[in-house]
Amino acid sequence: MPTAGTTTFQDLVFGEITVNNEDLDDNVLIKADGMPTYNFANVVDDHLMAISHVMRGMEYLSSTPKYNLLYQAFGWEIPQYIHMPPIMRDAQHKLSKREGDASYEDFIKKGYLKEAIINYIALLGWNPGDERERFTLQELCEAFDVDRMSKSPAIFDPAKLTWLNAQYIRDLSPADFTAHAGPWYEAAGIGHMDKEVLCRILQPRVEIFSQIPEMVDFLAALEEGYSTDLYTNKKSKTNPEVSKAVLQAAIPLLTALPQWTEEALHDALLGYAAEQGMKNGTLLWPVRIALAGKQVTPGGAIEIAFLLGREESLRRLRLGLEKIS
C-alpha cells in the first residue's frame, strides 16, 4: 500500500471521499493456507463478472480505497459505488436475522402481500420527491433515482408496513382476496363456509391475512362460557331482560324459515323489529351475541347466522336463551 498521498473515490450517494494513504493498512491477499482473502477475491470476482455498480452497506465505505488500489494495480476499471445507509430496528440496532428480526419470507408467511413489502422497502432510505406512498413495481422502476437516496439510516416500522399492506388488501378483487385468504380459512376451520360473505365481512377489516383465524374463531366454535354481561349494551338499549325477550321471539321465528338465506334472515328479523316498534340494534345485538359470544365481530347477526347455517345458529340461540334465563 502507498504510504504517502491520498486516495479519492466517488460514491453516488455520499459524493467524493478522500482518505490519507498512511491511514490504510496493508492488504493481506493470500492467507497462510494459500487461499485468497475476501478483499482480494472480491475485487477479482467483480472484475471477471464485469460488475459496473457495487451496491452495499455504508459500513464498507472505509474498505473501498483498499479495493480501488487493487483495481489500479491490476490496471482494471473501477466500478461505480453506491453505499447505502442501514435499515434499523430502532435508533441503536440494525435489523438482524440473527437477533430474530423478520425476513422477507417471514413476512410472506405472516400473510403480508409481496407487493406491499416491496413498496414499503423501496421507501426505506429513498424518496420519490413527492407525496406518493403507493407504487407498482413498474412505477418504482420509473421513479427511482440514486440521487434521492438518503445518507441517514432508515427505521423499519412494522406498523407502517401493516398499514400499507391493509391498503393493498382493500384494493384486491374479491377473487384475489379469497385466493390469498383460502389457506387461512382452512387453518381457522371455516373453509366450508360461503366465500362471498366471508370476503364481504373480512376484506374491509383484515390488515394481515394471518389475523383471519383469530377474527373468525367464533365461527369455528362458540366459547360457551362467555359472560352474560355482553347482552347489556347502552347504545342498542339492551340488557338481559330485553335480550331474553328478543331470543324468545327470534328462535321460533327463525325455526320457521322455509329457506336459510341472507335475504330471508334479514326480512324475518328486521320485519319483526318493525312490527314491534323496536330499533334494529335492539333486536340484532342479542342475536349476534348469542351467535358469536363476542362483543366485536366482523359481520353482523344476519351474516353470522347465514355462515353458521340453520342447525348451528338455532343451537347457539337456544344456548344463549338458557344462559340469560
C-alpha positions as CSV (number, residue, x, y, z in Angstrom):
1,M,0.0,0.0,0.0
2,P,1.3,3.5,-0.7
3,T,2.4,5.3,2.5
4,A,2.1,8.9,1.2
5,G,-0.6,11.0,-0.6
6,T,-4.3,10.3,-0.7
7,T,-6.8,8.0,-2.4
8,T,-10.0,9.5,-3.6
9,F,-13.2,7.8,-4.9
10,Q,-16.6,8.9,-5.9
11,D,-19.7,7.4,-4.3
12,L,-23.1,8.0,-5.9
13,V,-24.8,8.6,-2.5
14,F,-22.0,10.2,-0.4
15,G,-20.2,12.0,-3.1
16,E,-16.4,12.4,-3.2
17,I,-14.5,10.8,-0.4
18,T,-10.7,11.2,0.2
19,V,-8.6,9.2,2.7
20,N,-4.9,9.6,3.6
21,N,-2.9,6.6,2.4
22,E,-0.9,6.5,5.6
23,D,-4.1,5.5,7.4
24,L,-4.6,2.4,5.3
25,D,-3.4,-0.9,6.5
26,D,-1.5,-3.2,4.1
27,N,-3.8,-5.7,2.4
28,V,-3.3,-9.3,3.1
29,L,-4.0,-11.0,-0.2
30,I,-3.2,-14.7,0.4
31,K,-3.7,-16.5,3.7
32,A,-1.2,-18.9,5.2
33,D,-3.2,-21.9,3.8
34,G,-2.9,-20.5,0.2
35,M,-6.5,-19.3,-0.1
36,P,-7.2,-15.7,-1.1
37,T,-8.7,-13.3,1.4
38,Y,-12.2,-11.9,0.8
39,N,-10.9,-8.5,0.0
40,F,-8.7,-9.9,-2.8
41,A,-11.2,-12.4,-4.2
42,N,-14.0,-9.8,-4.2
43,V,-12.1,-7.5,-6.5
44,V,-11.1,-10.3,-8.9
45,D,-14.6,-11.8,-8.9
46,D,-16.3,-8.4,-9.6
47,H,-13.9,-7.7,-12.4
48,L,-14.3,-11.1,-14.1
49,M,-18.1,-10.7,-13.9
50,A,-17.9,-7.2,-15.4
51,I,-19.7,-5.6,-12.5
52,S,-20.5,-2.0,-13.3
53,H,-22.1,-0.9,-10.0
54,V,-21.3,-2.1,-6.5
55,M,-24.2,-1.6,-4.1
56,R,-23.6,-2.4,-0.5
57,G,-23.9,-1.1,3.1
58,M,-22.2,2.1,4.1
59,E,-20.1,0.2,6.6
60,Y,-17.9,-0.8,3.7
61,L,-17.0,2.8,2.8
62,S,-13.8,2.5,4.7
63,S,-12.8,-0.6,2.7
64,T,-13.4,1.0,-0.7
65,P,-9.9,2.7,-1.0
66,K,-8.2,-0.7,-0.5
67,Y,-10.3,-2.2,-3.2
68,N,-9.7,0.7,-5.6
69,L,-5.9,0.4,-5.1
70,L,-6.1,-3.2,-6.1
71,Y,-8.1,-2.3,-9.2
72,Q,-5.5,0.3,-10.1
73,A,-2.6,-2.2,-9.5
74,F,-4.2,-4.6,-12.0
75,G,-5.0,-1.8,-14.5
76,W,-8.7,-2.6,-14.3
77,E,-11.6,-0.2,-14.5
78,I,-13.0,0.8,-11.1
79,P,-16.8,0.2,-10.7
80,Q,-19.2,2.9,-9.6
81,Y,-20.1,2.7,-5.9
82,I,-23.5,3.1,-4.2
83,H,-23.1,2.8,-0.4
84,M,-26.5,2.5,1.2
85,P,-27.5,3.5,4.8
86,P,-28.5,0.6,7.0
87,I,-32.1,-0.3,7.9
88,M,-32.5,-0.1,11.6
89,R,-34.9,-1.8,14.1
90,D,-34.6,1.3,16.2
91,A,-32.2,4.2,16.7
92,Q,-29.5,1.9,18.1
93,H,-29.9,-1.5,16.4
94,K,-29.7,-2.6,12.8
95,L,-32.1,-5.2,11.6
96,S,-30.6,-8.6,12.1
97,K,-31.9,-12.1,11.3
98,R,-29.6,-13.4,14.0
99,E,-31.4,-11.2,16.5
100,G,-34.8,-12.5,15.4
101,D,-35.8,-9.8,13.0
102,A,-38.2,-11.0,10.3
103,S,-37.0,-11.6,6.7
104,Y,-39.0,-11.2,3.5
105,E,-40.1,-14.9,3.7
106,D,-41.2,-14.4,7.3
107,F,-43.5,-11.5,6.3
108,I,-44.9,-13.6,3.4
109,K,-45.7,-16.4,5.8
110,K,-47.4,-14.0,8.2
111,G,-49.8,-13.0,5.4
112,Y,-48.3,-9.8,4.0
113,L,-48.6,-9.2,0.3
114,K,-45.4,-9.2,-1.7
115,E,-46.4,-6.0,-3.5
116,A,-46.8,-4.2,-0.2
117,I,-43.5,-5.4,1.1
118,I,-41.6,-4.4,-2.0
119,N,-43.4,-1.0,-2.0
120,Y,-42.5,-0.3,1.7
121,I,-38.9,-1.5,1.5
122,A,-38.3,0.8,-1.6
123,L,-39.3,3.8,0.6
124,L,-36.6,3.0,3.2
125,G,-33.7,5.2,2.5
126,W,-35.2,6.6,-0.7
127,N,-38.0,9.0,-1.5
128,P,-39.7,9.8,-4.8
129,G,-39.6,13.6,-4.3
130,D,-43.3,13.9,-3.9
131,E,-46.1,12.7,-1.5
132,R,-46.7,9.3,-3.2
133,E,-46.6,6.2,-1.0
134,R,-48.2,3.6,-3.3
135,F,-46.1,2.3,-6.2
136,T,-46.4,-0.6,-8.5
137,L,-43.1,-2.3,-9.4
138,Q,-43.1,-0.6,-12.8
139,E,-43.8,2.8,-11.2
140,L,-40.8,2.2,-8.8
141,C,-38.6,1.4,-11.8
142,E,-39.6,4.6,-13.5
143,A,-39.4,6.8,-10.4
144,F,-36.2,5.5,-8.9
145,D,-33.2,7.8,-8.9
146,V,-30.0,7.2,-6.9
147,D,-29.7,10.9,-6.2
148,R,-32.8,10.6,-3.9
149,M,-31.2,8.0,-1.7
150,S,-30.7,9.1,1.9
151,K,-27.4,9.2,3.7
152,S,-29.1,8.6,7.0
153,P,-30.2,5.2,8.4
154,A,-33.9,4.3,7.9
155,I,-36.1,2.9,10.7
156,F,-38.1,-0.2,9.8
157,D,-41.6,0.4,11.1
158,P,-43.8,-2.7,11.1
159,A,-46.9,-0.6,11.9
160,K,-46.4,1.4,8.7
161,L,-45.8,-1.8,6.7
162,T,-49.0,-3.2,8.2
163,W,-51.0,0.0,7.2
164,L,-49.7,-0.2,3.7
165,N,-50.5,-3.9,3.4
166,A,-54.0,-3.1,4.5
167,Q,-54.4,-0.6,1.7
168,Y,-53.3,-3.3,-0.8
169,I,-55.7,-5.8,0.7
170,R,-58.6,-3.3,0.3
171,D,-57.8,-3.0,-3.4
172,L,-57.8,-6.7,-4.2
173,S,-60.6,-8.1,-6.2
174,P,-63.0,-10.5,-4.3
175,A,-61.5,-13.4,-6.2
176,D,-57.9,-12.4,-5.4
177,F,-58.8,-11.7,-1.7
178,T,-60.4,-15.2,-1.5
179,A,-57.3,-16.8,-3.1
180,H,-55.0,-15.2,-0.5
181,A,-57.3,-15.9,2.4
182,G,-58.1,-19.5,1.4
183,P,-55.2,-21.2,3.4
184,W,-56.2,-19.0,6.5
185,Y,-59.8,-20.1,6.2
186,E,-58.7,-23.7,6.3
187,A,-56.4,-23.0,9.3
188,A,-59.4,-21.4,11.0
189,G,-61.7,-24.4,10.3
190,I,-64.1,-22.3,8.1
191,G,-63.0,-23.4,4.7
192,H,-66.5,-24.8,4.0
193,M,-68.3,-21.5,4.6
194,D,-69.6,-19.1,2.0
195,K,-66.6,-17.3,0.5
196,E,-68.6,-14.4,-0.9
197,V,-69.9,-13.5,2.6
198,L,-66.5,-14.1,4.2
199,C,-64.9,-11.8,1.7
200,R,-67.6,-9.1,2.3
201,I,-67.1,-9.0,6.1
202,L,-63.4,-9.6,6.2
203,Q,-61.8,-7.7,3.4
204,P,-62.6,-4.2,4.9
205,R,-61.1,-5.3,8.2
206,V,-58.1,-7.5,7.6
207,E,-54.7,-5.9,7.7
208,I,-52.7,-9.1,7.5
209,F,-54.1,-12.4,6.4
210,S,-52.7,-14.1,9.5
211,Q,-55.3,-12.2,11.5
212,I,-58.1,-14.1,10.0
213,P,-58.1,-17.2,12.3
214,E,-58.4,-15.0,15.4
215,M,-61.0,-12.8,13.9
216,V,-63.3,-15.7,13.0
217,D,-62.6,-18.1,15.8
218,F,-66.2,-17.8,16.9
219,L,-67.4,-19.2,13.6
220,A,-65.5,-22.4,14.1
221,A,-66.5,-22.9,17.7
222,L,-68.6,-20.9,20.2
223,E,-66.9,-20.1,23.5
224,E,-69.8,-21.3,25.6
225,G,-68.5,-19.7,28.8
226,Y,-68.9,-16.2,27.5
227,S,-70.2,-13.6,30.0
228,T,-73.9,-12.7,30.0
229,D,-72.7,-9.1,30.6
230,L,-72.3,-8.9,26.8
231,Y,-76.0,-8.8,26.4
232,T,-76.1,-5.4,28.0
233,N,-75.4,-2.6,25.6
234,K,-76.5,1.0,26.2
235,K,-76.3,2.1,22.6
236,S,-78.5,-0.7,21.5
237,K,-80.7,-0.3,24.6
238,T,-80.3,-4.0,25.6
239,N,-80.0,-5.8,28.9
240,P,-80.5,-9.4,30.0
241,E,-84.3,-8.9,30.3
242,V,-84.6,-7.3,26.8
243,S,-82.3,-9.9,25.3
244,K,-84.3,-12.8,26.8
245,A,-87.4,-11.5,25.2
246,V,-85.7,-11.0,21.9
247,L,-84.3,-14.5,21.8
248,Q,-87.6,-16.0,22.9
249,A,-89.1,-14.4,19.8
250,A,-86.2,-14.9,17.4
251,I,-85.9,-18.7,17.9
252,P,-89.3,-19.7,16.7
253,L,-89.3,-17.0,14.0
254,L,-86.1,-18.4,12.5
255,T,-87.0,-22.0,13.1
256,A,-90.0,-21.5,10.8
257,L,-88.0,-20.0,7.9
258,P,-88.5,-22.1,4.8
259,Q,-85.1,-21.0,3.4
260,W,-81.9,-20.1,5.3
261,T,-80.7,-17.2,3.1
262,E,-79.4,-13.8,4.0
263,E,-82.4,-12.2,2.5
264,A,-84.8,-14.5,4.4
265,L,-82.9,-13.8,7.7
266,H,-82.9,-10.1,7.1
267,D,-86.6,-9.9,6.3
268,A,-87.6,-12.1,9.2
269,L,-85.6,-10.3,11.9
270,L,-86.0,-6.7,10.7
271,G,-89.6,-7.3,9.9
272,Y,-90.2,-8.5,13.4
273,A,-88.4,-5.4,14.8
274,A,-90.6,-3.1,12.7
275,E,-93.8,-4.9,13.8
276,Q,-92.8,-4.5,17.5
277,G,-91.7,-0.9,17.1
278,M,-88.2,-2.0,18.1
279,K,-84.9,-0.5,16.9
280,N,-83.0,-2.8,14.7
281,G,-80.0,-2.7,17.0
282,T,-82.1,-3.7,20.0
283,L,-83.1,-6.9,18.1
284,L,-79.8,-7.7,16.4
285,W,-77.5,-7.2,19.4
286,P,-78.7,-10.1,21.5
287,V,-79.0,-12.3,18.4
288,R,-75.3,-11.6,17.4
289,I,-74.1,-12.1,21.0
290,A,-75.8,-15.5,21.2
291,L,-74.4,-16.5,17.8
292,A,-70.8,-15.3,18.4
293,G,-70.3,-15.0,22.2
294,K,-68.1,-11.9,21.5
295,Q,-68.6,-8.2,21.8
296,V,-66.9,-7.4,18.5
297,T,-67.2,-9.4,15.3
298,P,-66.6,-9.0,11.6
299,G,-70.1,-9.1,10.2
300,G,-73.4,-8.7,12.0
301,A,-76.1,-11.1,13.2
302,I,-77.5,-11.8,9.7
303,E,-74.2,-12.7,8.1
304,I,-73.1,-14.8,11.1
305,A,-76.3,-16.7,11.1
306,F,-76.1,-17.4,7.4
307,L,-72.5,-18.6,7.7
308,L,-73.2,-20.9,10.6
309,G,-76.3,-22.4,9.0
310,R,-79.7,-23.2,10.4
311,E,-78.8,-26.0,12.8
312,E,-75.8,-24.4,14.5
313,S,-77.4,-21.0,14.6
314,L,-80.5,-22.3,16.4
315,R,-78.3,-24.3,18.8
316,R,-76.4,-21.2,19.8
317,L,-79.5,-19.1,20.1
318,R,-81.1,-21.7,22.4
319,L,-77.9,-21.8,24.5
320,G,-77.9,-18.0,24.8
321,L,-81.5,-18.1,26.0
322,E,-80.6,-20.6,28.6
323,K,-77.7,-18.5,29.8
324,I,-79.8,-15.4,30.5
325,S,-83.0,-17.1,31.7
